[in-house]
Amino acid sequence: MSTPLLTPSTPADTPAPMNLFERYLTVWVALCIVAGIALGQWLPGPFQAIGRMEVARVNLPVGVLIWVMVIPMLLKVDFRALHEVRRHWRGIGVTLFVNWAVKPFSMALLGWLFVRQLFSPWLPADQLDSYIAGLILLAAAPCTAMVFVWSRLTHGDPLFTLSQVALNDTIMVFAFAPIVALLLGLSSITVPWDTLLTSVGLYIVIPVIVAQVLRRALLQRGPAAFDAALARIGPWSMAALLATLVLLFAFQGEAILQQPLVIAMLAVPILIQVVFNSGLAYWLNRRAGESHAVACPSALIGASNFFELAVAAAISLFGFQSGAALATVVGVLIEVPVMLLVVRVVNRSKGWYEAGARSRT
């Protein structure tokens, strides 16, 4: 997903519109669902061959696609921005609290409530645990790239946005695996630690290192050359995401055709989580007296997800045909329209927010 690099010179008062792929991401995902299901039914042989191309439970074609998907996004992250944390420690505190102490655990609760209890009669019994695992993986990975877009659309403070993304990515390297293992264990879902740690290494640690090395090399050519490189590389990320979705739905097609309402039922806890976490972060920032320009990106990163990582981890841990992989893709499907709704709400409520924030400063 190609997004503009946020630097200290980036004007915070001129929101950059989303590009074609970003604005219509839901449409592209829907088309990939149709294409994947159709191709999986018409050409099962080639897709089964792709599914067998594994080494240590890692599907090689998908591994390559995930790297192409994730690394361009991580190029935008400047870990030197971490020193900005001190300027807005209250907003950062809210971000960390919602992202790491509330979001994964609330999703585990919502997964138990909706998947195991309310919707269980209409879901395949052998996939209930897998669906919950996918929802947990989705919630345990804070957004890395799209939050820059949401921040610009809400006139968010660019340095705060950059610093909270850099801090979240640093924490994710160490916290993603333990939180996922803990919540899956509480949900009675067994996941081998070696597989989980391998996923973290492959889809977080190595991409972060590669991206930072490339970032430094590109910046040595100057800011203009760096921005031009991001503009060229950005579409690769989207193309890799869409190709991964086609592969995934080629394997998921039979299950979806048999139970087409599964996607709608999995969307319910995700929608509730977005509304709850964004509202909580927005309200906590208001109570803390933070500026609206800080509260908006804080609320938006609390609501959105690093779904590329979630999809990769779900496929690696549970396989293409798992309910976990399908649940993470539902997050991709609904992310853009729901987040645009959140953007509209925080923009329209600016007067209410600032009146309350001023009274506490």
C-alpha positions as CSV (number, residue, x, y, z in Angstrom):
1,M,0.0,0.0,0.0
2,S,1.7,3.2,-1.1
3,T,1.4,5.9,1.5
4,P,3.4,9.2,1.7
5,L,6.4,9.2,4.0
6,L,5.7,11.3,7.1
7,T,8.6,13.6,8.0
8,P,8.9,16.7,10.1
9,S,8.3,18.8,7.0
10,T,5.1,17.1,6.1
11,P,2.2,19.5,6.5
12,A,-0.2,18.2,9.1
13,D,-3.1,20.3,7.9
14,T,-3.4,19.1,4.3
15,P,-4.8,15.5,4.2
16,A,-3.5,13.4,1.3
17,P,-6.1,11.4,-0.4
18,M,-5.8,7.7,-0.6
19,N,-4.7,6.3,-3.9
20,L,-6.9,4.1,-6.2
21,F,-5.9,0.8,-4.5
22,E,-6.3,2.1,-1.0
23,R,-9.7,3.8,-1.6
24,Y,-11.1,0.7,-3.2
25,L,-9.3,-2.0,-1.3
26,T,-12.6,-3.7,-0.3
27,V,-13.6,-3.9,-4.0
28,W,-10.2,-5.5,-4.9
29,V,-10.5,-8.0,-2.0
30,A,-14.0,-8.9,-3.1
31,L,-12.8,-9.5,-6.6
32,C,-10.0,-11.7,-5.3
33,I,-12.5,-13.7,-3.3
34,V,-14.5,-14.4,-6.5
35,A,-11.4,-15.0,-8.6
36,G,-9.8,-17.3,-6.0
37,I,-13.0,-19.4,-5.5
38,A,-13.6,-19.7,-9.2
39,L,-9.9,-20.7,-10.0
40,G,-9.8,-23.1,-7.1
41,Q,-12.9,-24.9,-8.5
42,W,-11.8,-24.9,-12.1
43,L,-8.1,-25.6,-11.7
44,P,-7.6,-27.5,-8.4
45,G,-4.5,-29.3,-9.6
46,P,-2.1,-26.2,-9.9
47,F,-3.3,-24.8,-6.6
48,Q,-2.8,-28.1,-4.8
49,A,0.7,-28.2,-6.2
50,I,1.3,-24.7,-4.8
51,G,0.0,-25.8,-1.4
52,R,2.5,-28.6,-1.3
53,M,5.5,-26.3,-1.8
54,E,6.5,-26.1,1.9
55,V,9.7,-26.2,3.9
56,A,9.3,-26.5,7.7
57,R,5.6,-25.7,7.4
58,V,6.3,-22.5,5.5
59,N,4.7,-22.3,2.1
60,L,7.4,-20.9,-0.1
61,P,5.2,-18.9,-2.7
62,V,3.3,-17.3,0.2
63,G,6.5,-16.6,2.1
64,V,7.8,-14.6,-0.9
65,L,4.5,-12.8,-1.4
66,I,4.4,-11.9,2.3
67,W,7.9,-10.4,2.1
68,V,7.0,-8.4,-1.0
69,M,3.8,-7.3,0.9
70,V,5.4,-6.3,4.2
71,I,8.8,-4.8,3.4
72,P,7.6,-1.8,1.4
73,M,5.3,-0.8,4.3
74,L,8.2,-1.2,6.8
75,L,10.4,1.1,4.7
76,K,8.2,4.0,5.9
77,V,9.0,3.4,9.5
78,D,11.7,5.6,10.9
79,F,12.9,4.1,14.3
80,R,14.7,7.4,15.0
81,A,11.3,8.9,15.6
82,L,11.1,7.0,18.9
83,H,12.5,10.1,20.7
84,E,9.3,11.9,19.9
85,V,7.6,9.6,22.4
86,R,8.5,11.9,25.2
87,R,6.6,14.8,23.7
88,H,3.2,13.1,23.8
89,W,3.7,10.5,26.6
90,R,0.0,10.6,27.5
91,G,-1.1,9.8,23.9
92,I,1.6,7.1,23.6
93,G,0.4,5.7,26.9
94,V,-3.1,5.4,25.6
95,T,-1.9,3.8,22.4
96,L,0.1,1.2,24.2
97,F,-2.6,0.5,26.7
98,V,-5.3,-0.1,24.0
99,N,-3.0,-1.9,21.6
100,W,-1.4,-4.3,24.0
101,A,-3.5,-4.5,27.2
102,V,-7.1,-4.2,25.7
103,K,-7.2,-5.1,22.0
104,P,-6.0,-8.7,21.9
105,F,-7.9,-9.7,25.1
106,S,-11.1,-8.0,24.0
107,M,-11.0,-9.8,20.7
108,A,-10.4,-13.1,22.4
109,L,-13.5,-12.4,24.5
110,L,-15.5,-11.4,21.5
111,G,-14.3,-14.5,19.6
112,W,-15.5,-16.7,22.5
113,L,-18.8,-14.9,22.7
114,F,-19.7,-14.9,19.0
115,V,-17.9,-17.9,17.6
116,R,-18.2,-20.4,20.4
117,Q,-21.6,-19.2,21.8
118,L,-23.9,-17.2,19.6
119,F,-22.9,-18.3,16.1
120,S,-21.7,-21.8,16.8
121,P,-24.8,-23.6,15.5
122,W,-24.2,-22.1,12.0
123,L,-20.5,-22.5,11.9
124,P,-18.5,-25.8,11.1
125,A,-17.8,-27.3,14.5
126,D,-14.3,-28.4,13.5
127,Q,-13.2,-24.9,12.6
128,L,-14.5,-23.0,15.7
129,D,-11.0,-23.0,17.4
130,S,-9.4,-22.0,14.2
131,Y,-11.7,-19.0,13.7
132,I,-11.0,-17.7,17.2
133,A,-7.2,-18.2,16.5
134,G,-7.5,-16.0,13.4
135,L,-9.3,-13.3,15.2
136,I,-6.7,-13.3,17.9
137,L,-3.9,-13.1,15.4
138,L,-5.6,-10.2,13.7
139,A,-6.0,-8.2,17.0
140,A,-2.4,-8.9,18.2
141,A,-0.8,-7.1,15.3
142,P,-1.2,-3.3,15.4
143,C,-1.4,-1.4,12.1
144,T,1.9,-0.4,10.5
145,A,1.1,1.2,7.1
146,M,-2.5,2.3,6.7
147,V,-2.5,4.2,9.9
148,F,-0.4,6.9,8.1
149,V,-3.3,7.3,5.6
150,W,-5.9,7.5,8.4
151,S,-3.8,10.0,10.3
152,R,-3.4,12.3,7.3
153,L,-7.2,12.2,6.7
154,T,-7.8,13.4,10.3
155,H,-5.1,16.1,10.3
156,G,-3.1,13.9,12.8
157,D,0.2,15.0,14.1
158,P,2.7,13.3,11.7
159,L,5.5,13.0,14.2
160,F,3.3,11.4,16.8
161,T,1.9,9.0,14.2
162,L,5.4,8.0,13.1
163,S,6.7,7.6,16.7
164,Q,3.7,5.4,17.8
165,V,4.2,3.2,14.7
166,A,7.9,2.8,15.4
167,L,7.3,2.0,19.1
168,N,4.5,-0.5,18.2
169,D,6.7,-2.3,15.7
170,T,9.5,-2.5,18.3
171,I,7.2,-4.0,20.9
172,M,5.6,-6.3,18.3
173,V,9.0,-8.0,17.7
174,F,9.0,-9.2,21.4
175,A,5.3,-9.2,22.4
176,F,3.4,-10.7,19.4
177,A,4.4,-14.3,20.0
178,P,3.9,-14.4,23.8
179,I,0.5,-12.6,23.6
180,V,-0.7,-14.9,20.8
181,A,0.5,-18.0,22.7
182,L,-1.2,-16.9,25.9
183,L,-4.5,-16.1,24.4
184,L,-4.6,-19.3,22.3
185,G,-3.7,-21.2,25.4
186,L,-6.5,-19.6,27.3
187,S,-8.8,-20.6,24.4
188,S,-7.6,-24.2,24.6
189,I,-5.9,-23.9,21.2
190,T,-2.5,-25.6,21.0
191,V,0.1,-23.9,18.8
192,P,3.7,-25.2,18.7
193,W,6.1,-22.5,20.0
194,D,8.7,-23.3,17.4
195,T,6.2,-22.6,14.6
196,L,5.0,-19.4,16.2
197,L,8.6,-18.1,16.8
198,T,9.5,-19.1,13.2
199,S,6.5,-17.0,12.0
200,V,7.7,-14.0,14.1
201,G,11.2,-14.3,12.7
202,L,10.1,-14.7,9.1
203,Y,7.3,-12.1,9.0
204,I,8.4,-9.5,11.6
205,V,12.1,-9.6,12.5
206,I,13.7,-10.3,9.1
207,P,11.4,-7.9,7.2
208,V,12.2,-5.2,9.7
209,I,15.9,-5.7,9.3
210,V,15.7,-5.9,5.5
211,A,13.5,-2.8,5.4
212,Q,15.8,-0.7,7.6
213,V,18.9,-1.7,5.6
214,L,17.1,-0.7,2.3
215,R,15.7,2.4,3.9
216,R,19.2,3.6,4.9
217,A,20.6,2.8,1.4
218,L,17.8,4.7,-0.3
219,L,18.0,7.7,2.0
220,Q,21.7,8.0,1.1
221,R,20.6,9.0,-2.4
222,G,18.5,11.9,-1.0
223,P,14.8,12.4,0.1
224,A,13.6,12.8,-3.4
225,A,15.1,9.5,-4.6
226,F,13.7,7.8,-1.4
227,D,10.2,9.1,-2.1
228,A,10.4,8.1,-5.8
229,A,11.5,4.6,-4.7
230,L,8.6,4.3,-2.3
231,A,6.2,5.3,-5.1
232,R,7.6,2.6,-7.4
233,I,7.7,-0.1,-4.7
234,G,4.3,0.6,-3.1
235,P,2.2,-1.1,-5.7
236,W,4.2,-4.3,-5.3
237,S,2.8,-4.5,-1.7
238,M,-0.8,-4.3,-2.9
239,A,-0.2,-6.8,-5.8
240,A,1.4,-9.3,-3.4
241,L,-1.6,-8.9,-1.0
242,L,-4.1,-9.5,-3.7
243,A,-2.2,-12.5,-5.1
244,T,-2.0,-14.0,-1.6
245,L,-5.8,-13.6,-1.2
246,V,-6.4,-15.3,-4.6
247,L,-4.4,-18.3,-3.4
248,L,-6.1,-18.4,0.0
249,F,-9.6,-18.3,-1.4
250,A,-8.7,-20.9,-4.0
251,F,-8.2,-23.2,-1.0
252,Q,-11.1,-21.8,1.0
253,G,-13.6,-21.9,-1.9
254,E,-15.3,-25.2,-1.1
255,A,-16.0,-24.2,2.5
256,I,-17.3,-20.8,1.6
257,L,-19.6,-22.2,-1.1
258,Q,-21.0,-24.6,1.5
259,Q,-21.4,-21.9,4.2
260,P,-21.5,-18.4,2.6
261,L,-22.6,-16.7,5.8
262,V,-19.4,-17.5,7.5
263,I,-17.7,-14.3,6.4
264,A,-20.6,-12.2,7.7
265,M,-20.6,-13.9,11.0
266,L,-16.8,-13.5,11.4
267,A,-17.2,-9.8,10.5
268,V,-19.3,-9.1,13.6
269,P,-16.7,-9.4,16.3
270,I,-14.2,-7.5,14.1
271,L,-16.6,-4.6,13.6
272,I,-17.4,-4.5,17.4
273,Q,-13.7,-4.5,18.2
274,V,-13.0,-1.6,15.8
275,V,-15.7,0.5,17.3
276,F,-14.9,-0.3,20.9
277,N,-11.1,0.2,20.7
278,S,-11.2,3.4,18.6
279,G,-13.9,4.8,20.9
280,L,-11.9,3.8,24.0
281,A,-8.6,5.4,22.8
282,Y,-10.4,8.5,21.6
283,W,-12.1,9.0,25.0
284,L,-9.0,8.2,27.0
285,N,-7.0,10.8,25.1
286,R,-9.7,13.4,25.7
287,R,-9.7,12.5,29.4
288,A,-5.9,12.9,29.5
289,G,-6.1,16.3,27.8
290,E,-4.2,15.4,24.7
291,S,-4.7,17.4,21.5
292,H,-7.1,16.2,18.8
293,A,-4.2,15.8,16.4
294,V,-2.7,13.2,18.8
295,A,-6.0,11.5,19.7
296,C,-7.0,10.8,16.1
297,P,-3.9,8.6,15.1
298,S,-4.0,7.1,18.6
299,A,-7.6,6.0,18.2
300,L,-7.1,4.9,14.6
301,I,-4.0,2.7,15.3
302,G,-6.0,1.1,18.1
303,A,-8.8,0.2,15.7
304,S,-6.9,-1.0,12.7
305,N,-4.7,-4.1,12.2
306,F,-1.5,-5.2,10.6
307,F,-3.6,-7.7,8.6
308,E,-0.7,-8.7,6.3
309,L,1.2,-10.1,9.3
310,A,-2.0,-11.8,10.6
311,V,-2.7,-13.5,7.3
312,A,0.9,-14.7,7.0
313,A,1.0,-16.0,10.6
314,A,-2.4,-17.8,10.2
315,I,-1.3,-19.5,7.0
316,S,2.0,-20.5,8.6
317,L,0.4,-21.8,11.8
318,F,-2.8,-23.4,10.5
319,G,-2.6,-23.7,6.8
320,F,-4.4,-22.3,3.7
321,Q,-7.6,-24.1,4.3
322,S,-7.9,-23.2,8.0
323,G,-10.6,-21.1,9.5
324,A,-7.8,-18.9,11.0
325,A,-6.7,-17.9,7.5
326,L,-10.2,-17.1,6.5
327,A,-10.9,-15.0,9.7
328,T,-7.8,-12.8,9.1
329,V,-8.9,-12.2,5.5
330,V,-12.3,-11.0,6.7
331,G,-10.3,-8.3,8.5
332,V,-8.8,-7.2,5.2
333,L,-12.3,-7.2,3.6
334,I,-13.8,-4.8,6.0
335,E,-10.9,-2.6,7.1
336,V,-11.1,0.3,4.7
337,P,-14.9,1.0,4.9
338,V,-15.0,0.7,8.6
339,M,-11.9,2.8,9.2
340,L,-13.2,5.5,6.8
341,L,-16.3,5.6,9.1
342,V,-14.1,6.1,12.1
343,V,-12.2,8.8,10.3
344,R,-15.5,10.6,9.6
345,V,-16.6,10.3,13.2
346,V,-13.4,11.7,14.8
347,N,-13.4,14.6,12.3
348,R,-17.0,15.5,12.9
349,S,-16.6,15.3,16.7
350,K,-13.5,17.7,16.9
351,G,-15.5,20.5,18.6
352,W,-16.8,18.1,21.2
353,Y,-13.4,16.6,21.8
354,E,-11.5,19.9,22.1
355,A,-14.1,21.3,24.6
356,G,-13.5,18.4,26.9
357,A,-9.8,18.3,26.4
358,R,-9.4,22.0,27.2
359,S,-11.3,21.6,30.4
360,R,-8.7,19.1,31.7
361,T,-5.6,21.0,30.8
